[in-house]
């Protein structure tokens, strides 16, 4: 519990510091004339359906309750780039900010009433007129205060294994500007809560529903500035960039050992470290595609052949596998949505070398936060065969 609270505190402080630091950056037009950021505050209410993705949610709990709904309330603050600035011209309507939310699953004894803190970003997809537009939004942060699985308790919560989880969300919103200061939105949203396989069980909780929001602009500005065509042409120029990423994480592992073979949960947690070299071809200022060489060492991989016969449960033992037997090497293809501060990167890969000798598909989803124009923080998640959670990808990278 103390470890989980420490992890949450680090995430919370990092999000706040990152938001304050990045928002304070000067953003200028080509002639270097500075313009203030445009700030907004508001709130969202989101009723949603919770799919029964685990037996616990379907009613296999002490109260025999089917947990199938949630309502969330969120306070939000964000900023946009001034339309006269370089980023304001190139990324018209783009916004990014911090949200604080509370969630009610109508089952406090089973799941608690978790809160969350998250970064979010959105932008228009299409504009119908000067006031009405359809846009996307993503969210990434931490949810805390879950009533979670505890081995000594009768309440075997297979959905949530830790009091702190990741919070990931995507939404599509129809936005209408009532006046220069007031804006309302109506949208569809999906959210996922998981601990990234850092501790089992890790069934996760999902929600799919709607959202109603109101935003107030503190310092509205004139948005009728025309786009600089030369600036836009240069920003859309085709070119290659090269990302080098180093990451690490910890994870839990279930092994299948014995005669007959039976699954065993290994006590403790195992380290994971990895590197990526990823060339990226810029199609325009928003989108890039490219390959990646992925190398990962997993302390928990390939353990079954090294099981000490007869050892079980909390006393299960393994001989130390050779380094190469826990190494995977793969090739993947990636698509990336890039903005001045954040980049969302999705990858689909194939192991050429794996600890078990079985070539298999893997997938990754990563958020890159640029601290400078070249240095970024990397927070990602890796899956196997679209269904098996593998590990988080927490690290740093450089763009060349």
N, C-alpha and C positions, 0 to 999 in steps of 0.2 A: 504493500500500500504506500509506504514512504517513497519507494522508488518511482511508482507511478505518479505521485504528486510532484516529485522533483522533475520528472519528464514533462508534465504539463506546465509547470512553472517556467521551464526553459522555453517551451514552445510559445507560451503567452508573451514572455518578455521579448523573444525574438520577433514575433509578429508586430508588437507595438513599436519596438525600436526600428524595425525595417520600414514600417509605414511612415513614421515620423521622419526618418532619415531621407527616404526617397522623395517624400512630398516636399521636402525643403530644398531639393535640388533646383538650381536655376534652369529654366527652359527658355531658349531664345530663338528669335527669327534669324534669317541669314545675316542681317545687319547688326546682330548682337544686342538689339534693344530688348530688355527683359520685360516680361508680362506676368502678372500674378496668376496663380492657379485658381480655378473656379471650384468653390467648396459647396457641398450639399450635405444635409442630414435628413433622416426619415425613418420609416418603419415599414415592416412587412408582416402580414398575417398569412400563414400557409396551412390549410387543412389538407390532409393526405391519407392515402391508403397504404397500409403496411402489408406486403405480401407474406404469406406463411412459408418462408424459405427454410424454417427449421421446425422440428416437432414442438419445441418449447413455445414458439410463437403460435402454433396451431392448437395449443391448449394442454400440452404435456408439462404442466407446472402445478404447483401446490394448490392454486386456486381454480385450476381447470378453466382458465380464461383464454379465449381466443383473442390474441392481441392483433388487431387488424386496422387500427387507425391512430393518427397522431395529429396534433395541432401545434404549430410553432409560432412564436412571436419574436421578432428580431428588431433591434435598434441598429441603424447603419449610418456611417459617415463615409463620404468618398470625395474625390476630387477629379476634375477634368483639366486637360491642358487648355490654356488660353487659345482661342481660335486664331489669334495673331501670331502665336509662337510656331516654331517649326513643327513640333509634334502635334500641335493643335491643327495645323493645316493638313498634315499627312494622316492623322488618325482622328478624323472628325467624329465627335460623339463618344470617343473612348473614355471610360471611367474606371477607377479602381479605388478600393477602400477597405475598411475593417467593419465587421459585423459582430454583434453580441446577441445570442439567442437563447431561448428556453423552450423545451419540448415536453409536451404532455402526451404520453402514450395511453392514458387512462388505465394504467396498471402500475402504480408506484411501488407496490410490493414485489413485482416481478422485474421491472426495468428501472425503477427510480424515475426521477424527473431531471434528465440531464440538461446541462447548459452547454453552450459552445462559443468559441471565439474563432473567427476565420477571416482570411483575406478573400476578396472577391474582385472580379473584373468583368466588364461587359462592353458591348459596342453594337451599333446598328448593323443589321444584315441588309435591310432595305427600308427606304423612306417612301411613304405614301404621299406626304406633303410636308410642309414646314413644321407641323406640330405632331404628326402621327408617324410612328416608325416601329418596326419589329426588330428586336435585337436578341442576342445571346448573353448569357451570364454564367460564369463558373464560380465555384466556391471551394476553398481548401483551408482546413484548419484542424482544431482539436475539439472533441466533445468530451465532457467530463461529468462525473457524478452519477455514472451508471451503477445500478445494482447488478453486480456481475457474479460470475461463477466463483464459488468457494468450495473447495473439496470437503471441508469439515461441516458444511451446511447441508440440510436436506434439500435446499433449493438449487438443483443442478441446472444452471442457466447455460444452455449450449449455444445461445445466440451471442452473448457478450462475455469475454473472458477476463477483461480488465476494467478498472474504473475510468480509465482514459482511453479513448479511441481516436482514430482519424475521422474527420468529417469531410466528405467530398460531395459536391453537388453540381448539377447542370440545370439551366432553366432557359426557356424561350419566353420573352416578354413583349407584349404589345404596350407601348408607351405613348402617352398623350400629354402634351404640354398645355396645361390650362392657361398659364400666364408665364412671363419670364422667370417667376420665382417658384411656381407650383407645377408639379408633374405627378401623374398617377400612372399605375401600371397594372396589367392583368396578365398572368402567365401560367405556364405549365412547368413543373419542376420535379426533379428526381434527386434523391440523396442516398448516400451509402455511408454506413458507420462500421468500421472494422479496426482491429488493432494491428493489421499488417502481418499477421502470423507471428507476432513477437511472443504470444502466449496462447496456448490452447485451453479451452475450445475457442474457435474463431468463426462461428457461423455467420456473424454479422447481422445487421438490421438495415433494411432498405425501405424507402418510402417513395410514393409517386402521387402527385396531387397538383393543386393549384396554388396561386399566390396572388395577393392583392397588396399593393404598395403605394405609399405616398412619399414624395421627396420634396424638400424645400431648399432652394438655392440661396445661399447666404449673400453672394456677391455676383449677381448676374451680369453678363457682358453681351455685347452685340455679337451675334453668331453669323452675320451675313458676309464675313470676309471671304473673298474668292480664293481658291486654291492656286498656289504658285505652280504653273505647269512645268517649269524647268526643275523646280524642287521635287515635284512628284515624279518626273521622268528619271531623275538621278536616283531617287529612293527605290524605284522599281527596276533598276538596272540588274540584269542577270549576273550573278557572281557566286563564287564558292566561299564558304566559311568552314572552319574546322574546329570541332569541339573535342576537348580532352577532359574526361570526367573521372574522378576517383571517389568511391563511395564505400560505406560500411553500414552494418546493421547487426541486429541480433534476431534470432528466431527460435521457435520450438520445433520439435521433430517427433513424429510417430514412426517407429520401425516395425518391420514384420520379421519375427525370429521364432525359433523353436521348432519342434516336431510333434504335432503338426504346427505349421506357422501361425502365429497369432500376433495381432498388433499390440505394441507396447509404447506408451508415452514415455519418452526419455525425460528424466528430471533435469531441471536447470535450463539454461539457454545457451545457444551456440552462436559463434561469431561468423559473419559473412563480410568479405571484402571484394571489391571488383573495380574494373577499369573499363572505360569505353573510349574508342577513337572513332569519331563520327563526322565525316565530311558532309556538308549540307549545301545543296544547290538552291539559291534563292530564286524562286519563280517571280516574286514581287516583294514589296515591303512587308506583306502579311504572311506569306506561305513559303515554306522550303521543304524539300525532300532530299533523301540521301541514304547511303548505307552506313553500317556501323560494325566495327569489330568489338565483340563483347567478351571479356575475360572475367570469370568469377570463381573465387574459392569459398567453399561452404564447409565449415567445421563439422556440420552434421551430415554431410553427404557421404554416401557409400559406406555406411557403418555396418550393414548387415553381415558381410563376410568376415568381419572382425569381432563379432559378438563372442563374449566369453560364455561358453555353454553352461547353462544352469542358473545364470544370474537373471534376476527378474525385478520388476517393479522399481521401487526407490533405489535398489542396490544393483540395478542392471549395469554391466560393465562391458567395455569394448577395448580392444587393443588399438593403438594409434595407427590409423591408415597412413600410407605414404602420401606426401603432399600432392603428387600428381593424381592420386586416386580420388581426390576431392576437388579437382579443378574441372571447370567447364569452359569451353571455347565455342563461341557461336557467331554467326553472321545474321544481321537483321537489317530491315529497311524501315525508315522513319519518315513521318510527316510532322511538320511543326507549324504551329500558329505563333507568330512572333509579334510582340508589341514593345514599346520602349522600355518597360520594366519587367514584364513577365513573358514567358514562352511556355506553351503547352505542347509537349512532344509525345507522340504515340508510336510505338514500335512493334514490329512483328518479326520474330527471329526463329532460327533453327540451330540447335546444338550440333556442331560437327564433332565435338568431343564432350562426353559427359561422364560423371563419376560411375554410373551404372552401365556405361557402354551402350545405352539406348539413345539413339538420336531422337529428339523430340522438339516440338514447337514450344516457344515461349513468347510472352507478350509483356510489354512495359508501358506504363503511363507516368509521365514525369512533368513536374512543374519546375521551371528554371526562373530564378529571381535574380535579375542583374543588379549587382551592387555597384559596378562600374560598367562601362561600355563593353568590357571584355570578361570581367570576373563575375561568376554567378554562383548562387547556392542551388543545390540540386536536391529535390525531394521527390522520390518516385516509388513505384510499386511494381513488382514483377510477378507474373502468373505463369503457370505451365499448362499447356493444352487448353487454354481458355477457362479453366475451372479450378486448378490446384494452386492455392496461394503458396508463393515461395518466400519472398522477403521484401523488406523495404530497401530503398536505395537513397541513403542520406549522405550527402557529400558536397564537394565543391567542383567547379569546372572552370575552364578558360576557353574563350572563343578567339581563334586566331584568324 
